[in-house]
């Protein structure tokens, strides 16, 4: 099930709450002591920055696993987001050792160095998004992620509940990437059980076409309350993306600078699934970007067109989509999950608008 720690950071007492949440998440992920300490340090720095520079925000912590290269293990994903003024001098903020008077002396540059993956995007007047992932081991110095598509996402529970009824996952296999997003019917543990069952089953059926995956999941989810499920499958050798969905989940695909909606078929996987599911097939370009989301995202959300943001770690893009669809005063109205598939190999780096550091996320379940 999708365990989530959602901590509002609106005063200094919340910094400790964020650190404790990072330590709890590290224990759930089975991280060793030194990496738990790293997660706590990064979490504390991110929370402190929210108070110091953005007049508050929130920190989301998800467990992500099943990495693109098949390496087992679970990482702690730390996300900070705000609607603040943005970072005026990103190059200075990312300099190793640069910090504020009220922080622990780590700074964002140090967070980038000690985390397995780190990426950040900031825009004047819109705020800042930072994503760090802490795994069992730190990547070797100078190592770079192999080329190919990257997947990342964020999961937010309704009312800061312990579990989200949404989940996402991906499976890499040769020239194919299969991405699934599931929204369990309703909220709470039973909804999380349904979406978690879909995520777990994907590992065994990812080699099937999207419509077949949905049919297979229909049998798997029968003992549960069911879920809305979307499946996107990228065939790199053919340069084609196939999409099929059932229920109130959707997506958008960016092709040649234009966003095209991806529509799901009415029904509930595991309960009232349709006899046949239409499949959309669209070309995939080097600069393509796919966004899948549950119905917690407002129906009129606007796909991003910030070139620097679109080249960032997909998890950063997912968090920015989530943030920009609402406001600091408007909480999510449902469990909300956003998953992003991007074609680029390296995270983005932009002068004055965003900063990226290489690395690929795993899936959130």
Kinemage of the C-alpha trace (Angstrom):
@kinemage 1
@onewidth
@group {chain A} dominant
@subgroup {mainchain}
@vectorlist {calphas} color= white
{ca unk a 1} P 0.000 0.000 0.000
{ca unk a 2} L 1.063 3.591 -0.632
{ca unk a 3} L 2.402 4.945 2.661
{ca unk a 4} L 2.755 8.732 2.605
{ca unk a 5} L 4.021 11.293 5.094
{ca unk a 6} L 2.494 14.709 4.347
{ca unk a 7} L 3.852 17.379 6.690
{ca unk a 8} L 2.847 21.058 6.463
{ca unk a 9} L 5.758 23.338 7.285
{ca unk a 10} L 4.280 26.562 8.649
{ca unk a 11} L 6.396 27.166 11.766
{ca unk a 12} L 9.719 26.082 13.239
{ca unk a 13} L 8.223 23.220 15.256
{ca unk a 14} L 7.398 21.457 12.012
{ca unk a 15} L 11.069 21.015 11.120
{ca unk a 16} L 11.333 18.342 13.793
{ca unk a 17} L 8.150 16.706 12.472
{ca unk a 18} L 9.701 16.466 9.022
{ca unk a 19} L 12.908 14.965 10.404
{ca unk a 20} L 10.967 12.369 12.422
{ca unk a 21} L 8.867 11.498 9.371
{ca unk a 22} L 12.038 10.980 7.312
{ca unk a 23} L 13.402 8.669 9.997
{ca unk a 24} L 10.136 6.699 10.097
{ca unk a 25} L 10.146 6.382 6.314
{ca unk a 26} L 13.771 5.235 6.386
{ca unk a 27} L 12.861 2.517 8.886
{ca unk a 28} L 10.005 1.373 6.628
{ca unk a 29} L 12.426 1.298 3.692
{ca unk a 30} L 14.966 -0.694 5.689
{ca unk a 31} L 17.719 1.881 5.219
{ca unk a 32} L 20.870 1.409 7.295
{ca unk a 33} L 21.756 3.918 9.999
{ca unk a 34} L 24.066 6.156 7.944
{ca unk a 35} L 21.523 6.529 5.122
{ca unk a 36} L 18.762 7.175 7.660
{ca unk a 37} L 20.894 9.996 9.041
{ca unk a 38} L 21.338 11.308 5.506
{ca unk a 39} L 17.590 11.287 4.916
{ca unk a 40} L 17.026 13.131 8.208
{ca unk a 41} L 19.619 15.772 7.314
{ca unk a 42} L 18.192 16.374 3.840
{ca unk a 43} L 14.649 16.511 5.216
{ca unk a 44} L 15.673 19.040 7.869
{ca unk a 45} L 17.413 21.248 5.314
{ca unk a 46} L 14.449 21.191 2.936
{ca unk a 47} L 12.020 22.076 5.725
{ca unk a 48} L 14.271 24.859 7.005
{ca unk a 49} L 14.517 26.336 3.514
{ca unk a 50} L 10.721 26.402 3.248
{ca unk a 51} L 10.481 28.567 6.366
{ca unk a 52} L 13.474 30.715 5.565
{ca unk a 53} L 12.767 31.501 1.916
{ca unk a 54} L 9.127 30.706 1.105
{ca unk a 55} L 7.228 31.516 4.308
{ca unk a 56} L 6.302 27.851 4.563
{ca unk a 57} L 5.184 25.011 2.343
{ca unk a 58} L 4.962 21.261 2.729
{ca unk a 59} L 7.167 18.194 2.656
{ca unk a 60} L 5.874 14.958 1.137
{ca unk a 61} L 7.656 11.680 1.765
{ca unk a 62} L 6.967 8.601 -0.353
{ca unk a 63} L 8.650 5.216 -0.544
{ca unk a 64} L 9.807 4.434 -4.078
{ca unk a 65} L 11.115 1.131 -5.337
{ca unk a 66} L 11.637 -1.144 -8.329
{ca unk a 67} L 14.289 0.962 -10.043
{ca unk a 68} L 14.663 1.181 -13.796
{ca unk a 69} L 17.678 -1.144 -13.770
{ca unk a 70} L 15.947 -3.859 -11.757
{ca unk a 71} L 18.033 -3.214 -8.640
{ca unk a 72} L 16.035 -4.355 -5.611
{ca unk a 73} L 15.483 -2.118 -2.618
{ca unk a 74} L 13.399 0.805 -1.509
{ca unk a 75} L 14.358 4.469 -1.379
{ca unk a 76} L 12.903 7.371 0.548
{ca unk a 77} L 11.709 10.176 -1.714
{ca unk a 78} L 11.657 13.596 -0.051
{ca unk a 79} L 9.689 16.345 -1.775
{ca unk a 80} L 9.451 19.991 -0.757
{ca unk a 81} L 7.065 22.350 -2.536
{ca unk a 82} L 5.934 25.890 -1.987
{ca unk a 83} L 4.089 28.782 -3.607
{ca unk a 84} L 6.770 31.258 -2.576
{ca unk a 85} L 8.746 33.857 -4.510
{ca unk a 86} L 11.212 31.385 -5.984
{ca unk a 87} L 14.989 31.277 -5.581
{ca unk a 88} L 16.611 34.424 -7.033
{ca unk a 89} L 20.111 32.959 -7.378
{ca unk a 90} L 19.943 29.229 -7.980
{ca unk a 91} L 23.639 28.898 -8.763
{ca unk a 92} L 24.519 30.302 -5.329
{ca unk a 93} L 21.855 28.240 -3.575
{ca unk a 94} L 23.196 25.043 -5.138
{ca unk a 95} L 26.822 25.778 -4.280
{ca unk a 96} L 28.119 23.071 -1.967
{ca unk a 97} L 28.205 24.445 1.557
{ca unk a 98} L 25.983 27.436 0.877
{ca unk a 99} L 23.441 27.670 3.668
{ca unk a 100} L 21.315 29.989 5.756
{ca unk a 101} L 21.990 31.133 9.281
{ca unk a 102} L 19.180 28.978 10.680
{ca unk a 103} L 20.005 25.717 8.896
{ca unk a 104} L 22.286 22.871 9.900
{ca unk a 105} L 25.042 24.111 7.615
{ca unk a 106} L 24.332 21.544 4.911
{ca unk a 107} L 22.733 23.633 2.157
{ca unk a 108} L 21.095 22.417 -1.036
{ca unk a 109} L 24.472 21.723 -2.638
{ca unk a 110} L 25.338 19.298 0.134
{ca unk a 111} L 21.876 17.728 -0.121
{ca unk a 112} L 22.542 17.159 -3.798
{ca unk a 113} L 25.911 15.581 -3.026
{ca unk a 114} L 24.771 13.167 -0.312
{ca unk a 115} L 21.434 12.080 -1.832
{ca unk a 116} L 21.248 9.323 -4.428
{ca unk a 117} L 19.249 11.649 -6.675
{ca unk a 118} L 18.454 15.334 -6.357
{ca unk a 119} L 16.748 17.831 -8.629
{ca unk a 120} L 15.208 21.235 -8.145
{ca unk a 121} L 13.124 23.691 -10.140
{ca unk a 122} L 12.295 27.252 -9.177
{ca unk a 123} L 10.403 29.978 -11.006
{ca unk a 124} L 9.874 33.593 -9.924
{ca unk a 125} L 6.430 34.096 -8.421
{ca unk a 126} L 5.485 30.406 -8.689
{ca unk a 127} L 7.654 28.799 -6.082
{ca unk a 128} L 10.165 25.987 -5.795
{ca unk a 129} L 10.031 22.210 -6.051
{ca unk a 130} L 12.870 20.017 -4.796
{ca unk a 131} L 13.070 16.227 -4.913
{ca unk a 132} L 15.686 14.081 -3.176
{ca unk a 133} L 15.881 10.300 -3.020
{ca unk a 134} L 17.891 8.417 -0.415
{ca unk a 135} L 18.599 4.755 -1.105
{ca unk a 136} L 20.453 1.978 0.710
{ca unk a 137} L 23.730 3.043 -0.902
{ca unk a 138} L 24.991 6.245 -2.441
{ca unk a 139} L 25.857 6.111 -6.140
{ca unk a 140} L 29.540 5.962 -6.990
{ca unk a 141} L 31.161 9.363 -7.443
{ca unk a 142} L 30.895 10.566 -11.011
{ca unk a 143} L 28.379 7.891 -12.012
{ca unk a 144} L 25.710 8.908 -14.507
{ca unk a 145} L 22.345 7.330 -15.222
{ca unk a 146} L 22.247 5.335 -18.460
{ca unk a 147} L 20.345 6.894 -21.362
{ca unk a 148} L 16.694 6.143 -21.912
{ca unk a 149} L 13.271 7.060 -20.542
{ca unk a 150} L 12.825 8.090 -16.928
{ca unk a 151} L 9.773 7.753 -14.718
{ca unk a 152} L 8.870 9.632 -11.561
{ca unk a 153} L 5.810 10.526 -9.558
{ca unk a 154} L 4.241 11.871 -6.413
{ca unk a 155} L 1.383 10.569 -4.269
{ca unk a 156} L -0.690 12.659 -1.841
{ca unk a 157} L -3.390 11.254 0.485
{ca unk a 158} L -6.648 13.023 1.218
{ca unk a 159} L -6.588 14.868 4.525
{ca unk a 160} L -2.980 13.859 5.240
{ca unk a 161} L -4.063 10.268 5.859
{ca unk a 162} L -1.413 7.628 6.503
{ca unk a 163} L -2.127 5.779 3.261
{ca unk a 164} L -3.147 6.936 -0.190
{ca unk a 165} L -5.701 5.014 -2.219
{ca unk a 166} L -3.678 5.819 -5.349
{ca unk a 167} L -0.499 4.137 -6.549
{ca unk a 168} L 1.809 4.074 -9.551
{ca unk a 169} L 4.536 1.790 -10.820
{ca unk a 170} L 6.638 1.078 -13.866
{ca unk a 171} L 8.425 -1.925 -15.338
{ca unk a 172} L 11.396 -1.682 -17.691
{ca unk a 173} L 12.015 -4.486 -20.152
{ca unk a 174} L 14.420 -4.079 -23.047
{ca unk a 175} L 13.076 -1.361 -25.354
{ca unk a 176} L 9.749 -1.238 -23.542
{ca unk a 177} L 8.570 0.741 -20.526
{ca unk a 178} L 5.160 0.011 -19.005
{ca unk a 179} L 3.699 2.626 -16.655
{ca unk a 180} L 0.587 2.031 -14.531
{ca unk a 181} L -1.449 4.394 -12.371
{ca unk a 182} L -4.264 3.061 -10.174
{ca unk a 183} L -6.910 4.862 -8.128
{ca unk a 184} L -8.588 2.532 -5.640
{ca unk a 185} L -12.316 3.108 -5.254
{ca unk a 186} L -12.952 5.486 -2.347
{ca unk a 187} L -10.316 6.303 0.267
{ca unk a 188} L -8.361 4.695 3.064
{ca unk a 189} L -6.797 1.251 3.522
{ca unk a 190} L -9.328 -0.612 1.340
{ca unk a 191} L -8.702 1.739 -1.572
{ca unk a 192} L -4.961 1.387 -0.983
{ca unk a 193} L -5.339 -2.410 -0.993
{ca unk a 194} L -6.936 -2.298 -4.456
{ca unk a 195} L -4.359 0.031 -6.013
{ca unk a 196} L -1.544 -1.873 -4.317
{ca unk a 197} L -2.783 -5.141 -5.821
{ca unk a 198} L -2.678 -3.567 -9.295
{ca unk a 199} L 0.877 -2.343 -8.767
{ca unk a 200} L 2.047 -5.722 -7.469
{ca unk a 201} L 0.498 -7.585 -10.402
{ca unk a 202} L 2.105 -5.332 -13.001
{ca unk a 203} L 5.465 -6.956 -12.400
{ca unk a 204} L 4.134 -10.235 -13.828
{ca unk a 205} L 2.087 -8.905 -16.762
{ca unk a 206} L 4.070 -5.909 -18.031
{ca unk a 207} L 5.045 -7.769 -21.207
{ca unk a 208} L 1.374 -7.849 -22.305
{ca unk a 209} L -0.253 -5.031 -24.333
{ca unk a 210} L -2.148 -2.399 -22.276
{ca unk a 211} L -5.653 -3.742 -23.002
{ca unk a 212} L -4.566 -7.252 -22.001
{ca unk a 213} L -2.990 -5.916 -18.820
{ca unk a 214} L -6.295 -4.283 -17.877
{ca unk a 215} L -8.218 -7.505 -18.554
{ca unk a 216} L -5.780 -9.440 -16.414
{ca unk a 217} L -6.071 -6.868 -13.620
{ca unk a 218} L -9.852 -7.214 -13.787
{ca unk a 219} L -9.492 -10.760 -12.444
{ca unk a 220} L -6.783 -9.813 -9.931
{ca unk a 221} L -8.796 -6.968 -8.409
{ca unk a 222} L -12.072 -8.890 -8.077
{ca unk a 223} L -11.528 -9.643 -4.351
{ca unk a 224} L -10.924 -5.914 -3.741
{ca unk a 225} L -13.295 -2.957 -4.099
{ca unk a 226} L -11.775 -2.275 -7.540
{ca unk a 227} L -9.891 0.629 -9.043
{ca unk a 228} L -9.657 3.029 -11.938
{ca unk a 229} L -6.500 2.077 -13.831
{ca unk a 230} L -4.549 3.565 -16.711
{ca unk a 231} L -1.711 1.796 -18.501
{ca unk a 232} L 0.782 3.426 -20.856
{ca unk a 233} L 3.350 1.349 -22.706
{ca unk a 234} L 6.270 2.895 -24.559
{ca unk a 235} L 7.901 0.907 -27.355
{ca unk a 236} L 11.190 2.679 -27.990
{ca unk a 237} L 12.112 0.600 -31.017
{ca unk a 238} L 8.836 1.497 -32.744
{ca unk a 239} L 8.730 5.061 -31.406
{ca unk a 240} L 5.155 4.541 -30.237
{ca unk a 241} L 3.174 5.011 -27.038
{ca unk a 242} L 0.063 2.892 -26.404
{ca unk a 243} L -2.469 3.987 -23.785
{ca unk a 244} L -5.567 2.354 -22.339
{ca unk a 245} L -7.524 3.310 -19.256
{ca unk a 246} L -10.652 2.342 -17.349
{ca unk a 247} L -12.332 4.694 -14.906
{ca unk a 248} L -11.751 8.251 -13.806
{ca unk a 249} L -8.026 8.433 -14.514
{ca unk a 250} L -6.472 10.337 -17.364
{ca unk a 251} L -3.367 11.730 -18.904
{ca unk a 252} L -1.765 14.001 -21.447
{ca unk a 253} L 1.037 13.405 -23.929
{ca unk a 254} L 3.302 16.152 -25.207
{ca unk a 255} L 4.279 15.629 -28.853
{ca unk a 256} L 6.213 18.218 -30.863
{ca unk a 257} L 5.346 20.918 -28.336
{ca unk a 258} L 1.600 20.173 -28.270
{ca unk a 259} L -0.319 18.443 -25.483
{ca unk a 260} L -2.809 15.743 -26.492
{ca unk a 261} L -5.350 14.357 -24.000
{ca unk a 262} L -5.486 10.627 -23.258
{ca unk a 263} L -8.990 9.454 -22.442
{ca unk a 264} L -10.045 6.497 -20.327
{ca unk a 265} L -13.113 4.288 -20.826
{ca unk a 266} L -15.892 4.295 -18.186
{ca unk a 267} L -15.862 1.427 -15.690
{ca unk a 268} L -14.089 -0.026 -12.653
{ca unk a 269} L -11.319 -2.585 -13.003
{ca unk a 270} L -12.280 -5.574 -10.865
{ca unk a 271} L -15.968 -4.680 -10.615
{ca unk a 272} L -17.573 -3.140 -13.706
{ca unk a 273} L -14.895 -3.372 -16.349
{ca unk a 274} L -15.997 -3.001 -19.999
{ca unk a 275} L -15.807 -5.993 -22.337
{ca unk a 276} L -13.312 -4.177 -24.543
{ca unk a 277} L -11.081 -1.178 -23.954
{ca unk a 278} L -10.031 1.162 -26.763
{ca unk a 279} L -6.297 1.735 -27.111
{ca unk a 280} L -4.795 5.038 -28.214
{ca unk a 281} L -1.538 4.780 -30.153
{ca unk a 282} L 0.545 7.888 -30.601
{ca unk a 283} L 4.071 8.624 -31.842
{ca unk a 284} L 6.834 9.138 -29.298
{ca unk a 285} L 9.542 11.726 -29.965
{ca unk a 286} L 12.798 12.461 -28.202
{ca unk a 287} L 11.208 15.451 -26.480
{ca unk a 288} L 7.907 13.735 -25.614
{ca unk a 289} L 6.535 13.781 -22.098
{ca unk a 290} L 3.670 11.757 -20.627
{ca unk a 291} L 1.642 12.787 -17.572
{ca unk a 292} L -0.773 10.301 -15.970
{ca unk a 293} L -2.950 11.370 -13.062
{ca unk a 294} L -5.827 10.316 -10.842
{ca unk a 295} L -9.022 12.352 -10.493
{ca unk a 296} L -7.658 14.155 -7.456
{ca unk a 297} L -6.043 16.526 -9.935
{ca unk a 298} L -8.542 19.237 -10.956
{ca unk a 299} L -10.147 18.569 -14.333
{ca unk a 300} L -8.920 21.863 -15.756
{ca unk a 301} L -5.256 21.531 -14.806
{ca unk a 302} L -2.873 23.120 -17.276
{ca unk a 303} L 0.006 21.037 -18.681
{ca unk a 304} L 3.391 22.708 -18.170
{ca unk a 305} L 5.265 24.372 -21.015
{ca unk a 306} L 8.327 25.584 -19.107
{ca unk a 307} L 11.195 24.108 -21.124
{ca unk a 308} L 13.524 23.900 -18.128
{ca unk a 309} L 10.879 22.210 -15.982
{ca unk a 310} L 10.093 19.684 -18.708
{ca unk a 311} L 13.751 18.632 -18.801
{ca unk a 312} L 13.910 18.054 -15.029
{ca unk a 313} L 13.626 14.780 -13.166
{ca unk a 314} L 10.104 13.460 -13.938
{ca unk a 315} L 9.280 13.502 -10.222
{ca unk a 316} L 9.964 17.258 -10.171
{ca unk a 317} L 7.607 17.680 -13.144
{ca unk a 318} L 4.944 15.610 -11.343
{ca unk a 319} L 5.211 17.709 -8.181
{ca unk a 320} L 5.076 20.962 -10.156
{ca unk a 321} L 1.917 19.755 -11.936
{ca unk a 322} L 0.375 18.939 -8.551
{ca unk a 323} L 1.385 22.264 -7.017
{ca unk a 324} L 0.308 24.443 -9.932
{ca unk a 325} L -3.095 22.739 -10.167
{ca unk a 326} L -4.026 24.169 -6.777
{ca unk a 327} L -2.858 26.763 -4.301
{ca unk a 328} L -1.537 27.019 -0.771
{ca unk a 329} L -5.087 27.697 0.430
{ca unk a 330} L -6.740 24.923 -1.600
{ca unk a 331} L -5.962 21.401 -0.320
{ca unk a 332} L -6.357 18.344 -2.512
{ca unk a 333} L -9.962 17.125 -2.698
{ca unk a 334} L -9.087 13.461 -3.081
{ca unk a 335} L -6.135 11.098 -2.984
{ca unk a 336} L -3.985 12.476 -5.782
{ca unk a 337} L -1.292 10.744 -7.794
{ca unk a 338} L 0.731 12.096 -10.714
{ca unk a 339} L 3.234 9.997 -12.657
{ca unk a 340} L 5.466 11.299 -15.448
{ca unk a 341} L 7.398 9.525 -18.192
{ca unk a 342} L 10.088 11.534 -19.969
{ca unk a 343} L 12.395 10.608 -22.803
{ca unk a 344} L 15.572 12.397 -21.752
{ca unk a 345} L 18.566 10.731 -20.161
{ca unk a 346} L 19.761 13.487 -17.856
{ca unk a 347} L 17.909 15.848 -15.610
{ca unk a 348} L 17.534 19.407 -16.692
{ca unk a 349} L 19.832 22.312 -15.973
{ca unk a 350} L 18.822 25.828 -16.722
{ca unk a 351} L 20.299 29.248 -16.153
{ca unk a 352} L 18.247 30.986 -13.517
{ca unk a 353} L 15.102 28.865 -13.797
{ca unk a 354} L 15.886 25.342 -12.719
{ca unk a 355} L 18.642 23.008 -11.684
{ca unk a 356} L 18.896 19.291 -12.370
{ca unk a 357} L 21.091 16.480 -11.204
{ca unk a 358} L 21.172 13.075 -12.853
{ca unk a 359} L 19.402 10.029 -11.547
{ca unk a 360} L 16.198 8.117 -12.103
{ca unk a 361} L 13.437 7.405 -9.637
{ca unk a 362} L 11.728 4.141 -8.961
{ca unk a 363} L 8.024 3.561 -8.569
{ca unk a 364} L 5.793 4.630 -5.738
{ca unk a 365} L 3.675 1.902 -4.244
